[in-house]
Amino acid sequence: MTDAPPEQAEVVAFLRGLASADPIETHISLVFLGADTVWKLKKAVRLPFLDFSAVDDRRRFTEREFALNSPAAPELYRDVVPIVRGRDGGLTLGGDGPAVDWVLRMARVPADDFLDAMAHAGRIDPPLLDRLADAVAAYHAGLPPLAGQLAALEPIARGNARAALAAGLPVERVTPWETAMLAALAGLRDWRAARAADGFVRRAHGDLHLGNLCLWSGAPILFDALEFNEAMATIDLGYDLAFLLMDLDRRIGRAAANRVFNRYIARTGDVGMLPGLPQFLSMRAMIRAHVEQKLGRSAVAEEYLTAALGYQRPQQPVVVAIGGLPGTGKSTLGRMLAPLLGAAPGALMLRSDEIRKRRFGVAPEQRLPPDAYTAAVSETVFATLAEHARCAAAAGHAVIADATFMSTEHRAMIEAAADRAGVAFQGFWLTAPLSVLEARVAARRDDASDATVDVVRRAARANVAMAEGGRWIVLDATDGARAGDLAKAALAPHVA
């Protein structure tokens, strides 16, 4: 039996007959799954943050849900149809009779193709994480900026605290969280205003967790954007992304969250979100905490509450530079280290190859012509890398800078970025025999680096070497795992 209001009992029975099964129920909707069609009915409920009690309101919000979601998932969202009373007194879908309710009609997605189910089954691999980040980046790019409108995060924070206490979470933990959150948001007000002025506040998805993502024709798509409260969805894009990052961090692990985080920034260049990211993650974890508590899953709620408090705690940042010839394993080492360093979801990984691709408006894996590798372009790329590293570190976030760093000037630029941010610096210079480098580069597929075997040979002839000592450690990367262990040992004070 469902918990639908009595006035919808006839509609529920009608839809149950169409689906030949009981619905999936949330606190605001009933979802009826047919063989190839899904009917979603809004409950006639009134809650502090929404009012679906009137039929006209249910129609309006159902149409709003369709309008918000169909552009991102046109094959998934079909139409909005009335449930009408026919001349014989019975109910039908569509027709000329008076509408007694409204449903959103959708295509059915196999249960195993929702990303929360895929995460539970261990079916989300690094290539899918990259495609997921690309899908979110493309979705955000298609949203119009809202002319300097400041996102109203304080009411969301207060509402979260009230919901947490009402659900039964302990006041001695919720109240300090709320106090710290409101203080942090006040301290970030100038940054938030600048983000709004720069166009990063938009009418976003608003509920971007793994349960609202699925595979369709093999590609990840976003669905079920928050339709019932414009203020809750008019937010910084970093806050929108943060629900997904938090969900990945808790459900799969930090490495998965770090991969999506870095791929998203590689595609968008939005390093500017970092000052607010700890609070964004904390807010999203608190939402999950009180939802789980209300569902009676107190142990899970406790884990999310602990995470919400943990995300608020500052971490000591570090700037790590990884240099060496193409094929030495810089990116491999960087990805190994990034989830371990600094604040969630781990270090920002700045790859010169990805910065170059973004500058030319192409995906990281798309090859560029030779004129994209002029000295002038390279200087701009390294200047961007150093400035992003400085900004991220100054915001309290760990950084890994991945580039060849073959010139003294480029190494000095990344060291100076750390110094200007007032954080520790550690460089690693990777080496390996030329035959190893050639084999690795020849075997690359779908990589941001355009280096070929000929490029490796020319670079090797330049005979760039790094002396032991100073701020750089020379690592033999012939055995990547061994190099990783040595790098982790050197960075032990900075591992979270």
C-alpha positions as a printed Julia matrix, in Angstrom:
496×3 Matrix{Float64}:
   0.0    0.0     0.0
   1.1    3.55   -0.7
   1.04   6.6     1.5
  -0.8    8.73   -1.07
  -3.46  11.2     0.16
  -7.02   9.76    0.16
  -8.16  12.1    -2.63
  -5.71  10.39   -4.99
  -6.72   6.82   -4.15
  -8.7    6.37   -7.39
  -5.85   7.78   -9.49
  -3.34   5.54   -7.74
  -5.5    2.48   -8.39
  -5.83   3.45  -12.06
  -2.07   3.86  -12.52
  -1.37   0.68  -10.59
  -3.56  -1.08  -13.1
  -1.61   0.39  -16.02
   1.72  -0.64  -14.51
   0.48  -3.97  -13.1
   2.58  -3.27  -10.01
   2.77  -1.1    -6.91
   4.66   2.18   -7.36
   8.03   3.25   -6.11
   7.33   5.88   -3.48
   9.18   9.0    -2.35
   7.97  11.64    0.06
   6.55  13.7    -2.82
   5.94  11.31   -5.74
   4.66   7.91   -6.81
   6.48   6.32   -9.74
   4.65   3.54  -11.62
   6.83   1.27  -13.75
   5.26  -0.34  -16.79
   6.92  -2.63  -19.31
   8.41   0.25  -21.31
   6.69   3.31  -19.85
   6.93   5.11  -16.52
   4.19   7.31  -15.08
   5.21   9.75  -12.35
   2.49  11.2   -10.16
   3.03  14.03   -7.68
   1.39  13.45   -4.32
  -1.21  15.92   -3.11
   0.98  17.02   -0.2
   1.96  20.28    1.41
   5.44  20.48    2.96
   7.54  23.4     4.23
   9.35  23.63    0.89
   6.55  22.76   -1.58
   2.79  22.66   -2.07
   1.29  20.02   -4.38
  -2.12  20.0    -2.68
  -4.09  21.52   -5.6
  -4.54  19.79   -8.97
  -3.52  22.95  -10.84
  -0.3   23.11   -8.84
   0.46  19.48   -9.61
  -0.05  20.21  -13.28
   2.19  23.28  -13.15
   5.04  21.53  -11.37
   4.75  18.43  -13.55
   5.04  20.63  -16.64
   7.95  22.44  -15.03
   9.67  19.12  -14.37
   9.24  18.15  -18.02
  10.54  21.51  -19.25
  13.62  21.35  -17.02
  14.58  17.78  -17.82
  13.61  17.07  -21.41
  16.45  19.14  -22.97
  19.08  16.99  -21.21
  17.2   13.71  -21.68
  14.82  14.09  -24.64
  14.44  10.35  -25.22
  13.72   9.71  -21.55
  11.06  12.4   -21.02
   8.05  11.9   -23.29
   5.21  14.23  -22.27
   2.81  15.42  -19.59
  -0.66  13.91  -19.81
  -3.89  14.47  -17.87
  -5.79  11.71  -16.15
  -9.35  12.5   -17.15
 -12.78  11.22  -16.21
 -14.53   9.83  -19.24
 -18.23   9.82  -20.06
 -18.6    6.42  -18.46
 -17.21   7.79  -15.17
 -13.96   5.87  -15.42
 -10.44   7.29  -15.66
  -8.33   7.39  -18.81
  -5.01   8.89  -19.89
  -5.74  11.92  -22.02
  -9.02  12.85  -23.65
 -11.57  15.63  -23.43
 -12.98  15.03  -19.98
 -12.15  17.01  -16.84
  -8.61  16.4   -15.55
  -8.52  14.88  -12.09
  -4.71  14.71  -11.99
  -1.58  14.88  -14.13
   1.33  12.53  -14.74
   4.74  12.8   -16.33
   5.24  10.06  -18.88
   8.77   8.73  -19.35
  10.65   5.89  -20.97
  11.66   3.08  -18.66
  15.35   2.72  -17.79
  16.65  -0.71  -16.74
  17.16  -0.75  -12.98
  20.8   -1.71  -13.37
  21.53   1.39  -15.48
  20.97   3.94  -12.71
  24.33   5.13  -11.45
  23.55   4.54   -7.79
  22.85   0.89   -8.63
  25.98   0.76  -10.75
  28.02   2.19   -7.87
  26.62  -0.42   -5.5
  27.53  -3.18   -7.98
  31.05  -1.81   -8.55
  30.35  -1.07  -12.21
  31.59   2.53  -12.4
  35.08   2.56  -13.89
  37.44   5.48  -14.69
  36.29   5.91  -18.33
  32.68   6.17  -17.16
  33.7    8.68  -14.49
  35.28  10.81  -17.23
  32.12  10.61  -19.35
  30.04  11.47  -16.3
  32.12  14.59  -15.63
  31.87  15.55  -19.31
  28.08  15.2   -19.18
  27.8   17.47  -16.13
  30.2   20.02  -17.64
  28.18  20.11  -20.86
  24.93  20.42  -18.9
  26.3   23.35  -16.89
  27.66  25.03  -20.02
  24.15  25.06  -21.49
  22.6   26.88  -18.53
  22.18  30.66  -18.88
  23.96  32.83  -16.25
  21.64  34.8   -14.0
  23.03  38.34  -14.21
  24.86  38.57  -10.91
  22.15  36.95   -8.78
  23.56  35.82   -5.42
  22.66  32.27   -4.43
  20.68  32.17   -1.17
  22.73  29.58    0.69
  22.02  30.81    4.22
  18.33  29.78    4.09
  19.39  26.4     2.71
  21.85  25.95    5.59
  19.26  26.93    8.21
  16.67  24.69    6.59
  19.12  21.79    6.66
  19.76  22.3    10.35
  16.03  22.42   11.12
  15.42  19.27    9.08
  18.33  17.52   10.79
  17.01  18.32   14.25
  13.46  17.4    13.28
  14.74  14.05   12.01
  16.37  13.38   15.38
  20.03  14.08   14.72
  21.82  15.24   17.9
  21.6   18.94   18.63
  25.12  19.0    20.07
  26.47  18.15   16.6
  23.96  19.87   14.34
  24.1   23.26   16.06
  27.91  23.63   15.81
  27.66  22.59   12.18
  25.08  25.3    11.49
  27.11  27.94   13.34
  30.28  27.06   11.44
  28.42  26.94    8.11
  26.8   30.35    8.53
  30.11  31.88    9.61
  31.87  30.37    6.59
  29.18  31.6     4.2
  29.45  35.1     5.68
  33.21  35.03    5.22
  32.75  33.96    1.6
  30.22  36.66    0.75
  32.6   38.73   -1.42
  33.71  35.58   -3.22
  30.08  34.53   -3.72
  29.23  37.94   -5.15
  32.17  37.7    -7.54
  31.07  34.21   -8.62
  27.6   35.54   -9.33
  28.97  38.52  -11.26
  31.11  36.14  -13.32
  28.08  34.05  -14.28
  28.6   30.96  -12.12
  25.2   31.21  -10.42
  22.59  29.56  -12.63
  19.28  27.75  -12.46
  20.99  24.39  -12.12
  19.95  20.77  -11.58
  19.76  21.17   -7.82
  19.68  17.47   -6.91
  22.66  16.02   -8.73
  23.37  12.77   -6.91
  24.03   9.32   -8.38
  20.37   8.31   -8.14
  19.49  11.08  -10.6
  21.93   9.93  -13.26
  21.55   6.94  -15.56
  22.9    5.43  -18.73
  20.88   5.91  -21.89
  22.22   4.4   -25.11
  25.45   3.89  -23.22
  25.89   7.56  -22.28
  25.36   9.12  -18.83
  22.45  11.55  -18.69
  21.05  13.79  -15.95
  17.38  13.59  -15.0
  14.95  14.56  -12.2
  16.2   18.11  -11.73
  14.66  19.87   -8.74
  11.51  21.53  -10.05
   9.54  22.67   -7.0
  11.75  25.39   -5.49
  13.6   27.9    -7.65
  15.68  29.26   -4.77
  17.01  25.81   -3.9
  18.1   25.28   -7.52
  19.41  28.78   -8.27
  22.9   28.04   -7.06
  26.6   28.2    -7.74
  27.62  25.54  -10.25
  30.16  24.31   -7.72
  27.36  23.61   -5.26
  25.49  21.72   -7.96
  28.57  19.6    -8.7
  29.27  19.07   -4.99
  26.32  16.7    -4.49
  27.78  14.34   -7.08
  31.3   14.63   -5.65
  30.05  13.98   -2.13
  28.0   11.02   -3.31
  30.98   9.51   -5.13
  33.24  10.13   -2.15
  30.91   8.33    0.25
  29.56   5.57   -2.02
  32.61   4.61   -4.06
  35.62   6.37   -2.57
  37.78   9.45   -2.77
  39.55   8.32   -5.95
  36.26   8.3    -7.88
  35.27  11.74   -6.57
  38.73  13.08   -7.35
  38.6   11.77  -10.92
  35.25  13.48  -11.64
  36.37  16.66   -9.88
  39.54  16.92  -11.96
  37.91  15.96  -15.24
  35.18  18.57  -14.68
  37.75  21.3   -14.05
  39.84  20.11  -16.99
  36.79  20.69  -19.2
  35.53  23.92  -17.61
  38.61  25.58  -16.1
  36.5   26.46  -13.04
  39.28  26.59  -10.47
  37.4   29.51   -8.95
  34.9   27.22   -7.21
  37.5   25.97   -4.73
  37.08  28.52   -1.89
  33.5   27.35   -1.37
  33.89  23.66   -2.13
  34.39  22.48    1.49
  31.14  24.15    2.55
  29.33  22.89   -0.54
  30.36  19.31    0.22
  29.42  19.71    3.87
  25.98  21.05    3.02
  25.31  18.15    0.65
  26.43  15.61    3.26
  24.09  17.16    5.84
  21.18  16.84    3.4
  21.94  13.15    3.04
  22.33  12.79    6.82
  18.86  14.03    7.72
  17.22  12.17    4.81
  18.79   8.9     5.96
  17.81   9.61    9.57
  14.22  10.26    8.56
  14.19   6.94    6.7
  15.26   5.19    9.9
  18.79   4.39    8.76
  20.51   5.97   11.75
  23.89   4.29   11.25
  24.13   5.6     7.71
  22.9    9.02    8.87
  25.7    9.08   11.44
  28.28   8.44    8.72
  26.98  11.37    6.65
  26.79  13.64    9.69
  30.42  12.83   10.5
  31.31  13.54    6.87
  29.46  16.88    6.96
  31.51  17.96    9.96
  34.71  16.59    8.44
  34.33  18.48    5.17
  34.25  21.73    7.15
  37.67  21.19    8.7
  40.48  22.96    6.84
  43.4   20.9     5.55
  46.97  22.1     5.06
  47.53  22.44    1.3
  50.66  21.61   -0.66
  51.74  22.21   -4.26
  53.29  19.16   -5.86
  54.99  19.41   -9.25
  55.69  16.29  -11.31
  58.08  16.76  -14.22
  60.06  14.65  -16.63
  60.14  13.52  -20.24
  56.98  12.23  -21.95
  56.31   8.67  -20.92
  57.88   8.85  -17.48
  54.46   8.35  -15.88
  53.73  11.85  -14.6
  49.97  11.59  -14.97
  49.9    8.07  -13.58
  51.78   9.19  -10.48
  49.6   12.29  -10.19
  46.39  10.28  -10.26
  47.83   7.95   -7.66
  48.67  10.82   -5.32
  45.76  13.21   -5.89
  43.07  11.43   -3.81
  45.46  11.27   -0.85
  46.31  14.95   -0.55
  44.55  17.78    1.21
  40.88  18.63    1.45
  38.15  16.58   -0.2
  37.93  15.38   -2.86
  41.73  15.41   -3.0
  44.27  17.44   -4.91
  43.43  19.53   -7.94
  45.44  17.99  -10.78
  46.55  20.58  -13.31
  47.88  18.96  -16.49
  49.53  21.24  -19.03
  48.17  18.97  -21.79
  44.59  19.49  -20.63
  45.04  23.25  -20.2
  46.33  23.42  -23.77
  43.37  21.41  -25.1
  40.89  23.59  -23.23
  42.56  26.7   -24.62
  41.81  25.41  -28.13
  38.27  24.34  -27.23
  38.7   20.6   -27.74
  38.31  17.52  -25.57
  41.47  16.32  -23.78
  41.76  13.28  -26.03
  41.54  15.23  -29.3
  44.88  15.77  -31.01
  46.05  19.3   -31.82
  48.02  20.47  -34.85
  51.69  21.52  -34.55
  50.84  25.25  -34.38
  49.22  24.59  -30.98
  52.71  23.82  -29.64
  54.52  27.05  -30.43
  56.72  28.61  -27.76
  54.21  31.44  -27.33
  51.32  29.05  -26.71
  53.39  27.0   -24.31
  54.29  30.1   -22.3
  50.6   30.94  -21.98
  49.81  27.38  -20.92
  52.48  27.39  -18.2
  51.42  30.83  -16.99
  47.84  29.57  -16.69
  48.99  26.44  -14.87
  51.02  28.47  -12.37
  48.21  30.96  -11.74
  45.64  28.22  -11.23
  48.0   26.47   -8.84
  48.45  29.68   -6.86
  44.71  30.35   -6.69
  43.87  26.79   -5.65
  46.57  26.66   -2.99
  45.57  30.08   -1.64
  42.03  28.74   -1.33
  43.34  25.93    0.9
  43.36  23.21   -1.72
  46.22  20.82   -2.55
  47.55  20.96   -6.11
  49.42  18.56   -8.39
  51.01  20.25  -11.41
  51.71  17.76  -14.21
  53.97  19.02  -17.0
  57.39  18.32  -18.48
  58.96  21.27  -16.59
  61.98  20.91  -18.85
  62.95  24.57  -18.58
  64.36  26.26  -15.49
  61.86  29.07  -15.98
  58.85  26.77  -15.86
  60.11  25.07  -12.73
  60.65  28.48  -11.14
  57.09  29.52  -12.06
  55.45  26.62  -10.24
  57.72  27.02   -7.2
  56.85  30.72   -7.08
  53.13  29.89   -7.26
  53.42  27.84   -4.07
  55.51  30.53   -2.4
  53.03  33.28   -3.25
  50.2   31.16   -1.84
  52.25  30.59    1.32
  52.13  26.79    1.14
  54.66  23.98    1.01
  56.16  22.87   -2.3
  57.49  19.5    -3.39
  58.78  18.65   -6.85
  59.33  15.19   -8.32
  61.48  14.66  -11.38
  60.78  11.3   -13.03
  63.3    9.36  -15.07
  63.3    6.06  -16.98
  65.34   4.48  -19.79
  64.54   5.77  -23.3
  63.31   2.34  -24.38
  60.74   2.37  -21.57
  59.57   5.86  -22.5
  59.2    4.91  -26.17
  57.18   1.8   -25.34
  54.85   3.69  -23.0
  54.18   6.51  -25.46
  53.6    4.09  -28.33
  51.03   2.23  -26.24
  48.98   5.3   -25.28
  45.31   5.47  -26.25
  42.79   8.21  -25.52
  45.27  10.38  -23.63
  45.55  14.14  -23.35
  49.22  14.05  -24.35
  49.96  14.42  -28.06
  53.59  13.34  -27.6
  54.81  10.75  -30.09
  57.87   8.51  -30.01
  59.68  11.1   -32.17
  58.81  13.81  -29.63
  60.24  11.63  -26.85
  63.47  11.08  -28.77
  63.9   14.8   -29.49
  63.23  15.64  -25.84
  65.74  13.02  -24.71
  68.42  14.56  -26.95
  67.92  17.85  -25.11
  69.6   16.07  -22.17
  67.63  17.87  -19.5
  68.61  16.56  -16.09
  67.73  17.44  -12.54
  70.33  17.46   -9.8
  69.55  15.78   -6.5
  68.67  18.01   -3.59
  66.86  21.32   -3.47
  63.08  21.3    -3.83
  62.88  18.44   -6.34
  63.34  14.73   -5.71
  64.57  12.57   -8.6
  62.63   9.31   -8.88
  63.37   6.39  -11.14
  59.91   5.7   -12.58
  60.78   2.54  -14.46
  58.75   0.77  -11.79
  55.73   3.04  -11.39
  54.52   1.39   -8.21
  57.92   1.82   -6.57
  58.06   5.48   -7.62
  54.57   5.93   -6.16
  55.62   4.49   -2.81
  58.62   6.8    -2.64
  56.52   9.84   -3.54
  53.9    8.96   -0.91
  56.62   8.63    1.72
  58.01  12.06    0.8
  54.51  13.56    1.04
  53.51  11.75    4.24
  53.02  15.01    6.25
  50.45  16.16    3.66
  48.44  12.95    3.25
  44.92  13.42    4.6
